[in-house]
Amino acid sequence: MKPFEKRVWLATPTMHGEELTYITKAYETNWMSTVGENINEVERITCEKVGCKYAVALSAGTAALHLCVKLAGVKPGDKVFCSDMTFSATVNPVVYEGGIPVFIDTERETWNMDPVALEKAFELYPEVKVVMMAHLYGTPGKIDEIRSVCEKHRAVLIEDAAESLGATYKGAQTGTFGTCRAISFNGNKIITGSSGGMLLTDDLEAANKARKWSTQSRENAPWYQHEELGYNYRMSNVIAGVVRGQYPYLEEHIAKKKAIYMRYKEGFKDLPVTMNPYDEVNSEPNFWLSCLLIDREAMCPQIRGEQKALFISQPGKSCPTEILETLAAYNAEGRPIWKPMHMQPIYRMHGFVTREGNGRANTNAYIAGEGMDVGVDIFERGLCLPSDIKMTAAEQDIVIDIVHRCFE
């Protein structure tokens, strides 16, 4: 079997042409900065699509999360409970404000923040008043349980819906459940602006504060007057033009992503693996990335250092490193599962809470695969598969065949 002539990607932008219409309009009308019709329309459409009252268009999802942290009132030294298995952009904005992340372990049913571990965390750190949770790979977390815990302890919930635009929980869109929320239009997301993000809220005062902060906190004066710290976080009218052209295709992109997921699920039904799970009764993901989890007994030996990984091939078994290296050899892109935040060198000394209480991966349990932290286990046995919308069914069949060969 020969490598793919054209690279099969994990997830890349899928453009349709309408984006150029709105970019050109920004150019022709000379509205190239951080004001203009595209921005106004993208904010309006976002409110309409997601179901929120106010949307503030920003330069990135990370910028939106940062302003959410400010709106939540996080001060230097404040502890904030954060999803453990996520991208660092979920957590870093807490540190921007001097907050101290405390990481909450993952649950197996959706791979998101475990509400049982969250409750345990409040027992250990009753002073905490802010929770930052993310919906991993476009799959909604256990929203009702998490919100119930937050309400019980009078904590603000910040919802990182950067990966889950268009996903629903009990019929409502993600990005509507937190006190303050964020979505992303990064280049690899379900729809893109090449960059950009959005802060979502139902509070007019919060929206106005975010707008002010995002434009360097300029006061309403005839000169540049500043009374508090501000940021250059506003989305440009050009980027907004790309997002505006993408929005009509959100549902189409989700449908294609779901087809990819289901084709993988069918193609791997005879292998000792499972796909990234979701609550089929209460939620509908946007299926942004299709992921694979290898059964523990089907794992060949694998060890990961800080930047390199090694494995020993065994008949009938495989591991993420072997599959990812094999995909790469055939010119296809996969990726490891997000490495849990409590394992990251920058955050290793921070608190980490499992269902059992304060926890770290136990070395013996890690080797045996029993009793280990859920996020660590998923990281060790999981990987993200090529999930690009432009991947053909024939190309995906080859990817499926490649994975099968790794288990021979």
C-alpha positions, 0 to 999 in steps of 0.5 A: 500500500502506497502513502497518500499522494495528498496529505490526509489531515487531522482537521483543516479549514473547509472554505466555500467561497462566500467568505471571499464575498465578505472579505472583499466587502471589507476591503472595498468599503475600507473597513479593515480594522476592528469595526464594521458590518461583518463584525456586527453580523457575526455577533448577531448570527452567533446569538441567533445560532447559539441562543444567547443574548449578547456576543462579543467578537474577539481575536481568539477563543483564548481572549474570550476566556481571559475576559470571562475570567476577569468577569468572574472576578478572579484575583491573584491567589484565587484558586480556580477549578479547571478541566484537567484533560483539555488544551492549555488555552482553557487554563492559561487565562486563569494564570493571566489574572494571577489565579491558581488552577486546581485540576479536576479529573475526567469521567469516562462517559464523555471524557469531560470534567467529572462532577463527582470529582468536582464535588470532592474538590469543593470539600477540599477547597471550600473557598473556591468560587470559579469553575472553568470547564471545557467540552472536549473534542466537541462532546458536551460534558455532564452539564446538569451535574456540574451546574448543580455542584456549582450552584450548591457551592455558589461558584461561577461556571465558565464554559469553554465551548471552543471545540463544541460550537453547534453541539447540544445538551438536552436540546440547548447549544453548548455555550449557553450553560455557563455564567460566561462562555467562549467559542473559537473560530481557530483554523481547525475548528468546526467553522473558522475565521482563520482565527477569532473567538467570541465571548457569550453572555446573557448579561448586558453589563458583562458584554459592555465590560468585555467590549470596553476591555477588548478595545484597550479600556478606552473611556468615553472622552474626546481623547484617549482616556484610560482608567483601567487595564485594557487589551487589544482583543477585538476581532477584525472586520476581515476575520469576521468576514470569513466567519460570516461566510462560514456560518451558513455551513455549520450544520453541513460541517457537523453532519460530515463530521458525524459521518466520519465518526460513524464510518470509523465506528463501523470500520473498527467494530471488530478491533479491541477499541472504542470511539470517544463516547458521548451521552446518546440520550441527552447530547449531540456532539459536533463530532469535531474530532474522532478519537480512538481508545485502545482496550487495556489488554490490547495495548503493546508496551509503550513509554512516553517521555517529555518529548519522545515516545517508544513502543514494542510491537506485539502481534495482535496488539498496538498502541497510540504511538505505533498507530500515529507513526504508521499513519504518518508514514502513509502521509496521514495526520493523527494526534495524541489525546490532550495530555492532562494539565496536571501532567504538564511541567508548568502545572505539575505542582498544582492541585489535582482532584480525583473522585477519591480526593487529592491524587496523582498517578500512582506508579504501580497503578500506572503500570498495571492500568488499574486505579489510575487517574482517568485522564492519564489512562485516556491519554495513554490509550487514546489518539485522535484520528484524521477527521478532516471534512475534505477526506473522502470515504475512500481515503478514510477506508485506507486509514481504517485499513492502516489501523487494522494492520497495526493490530496484526 
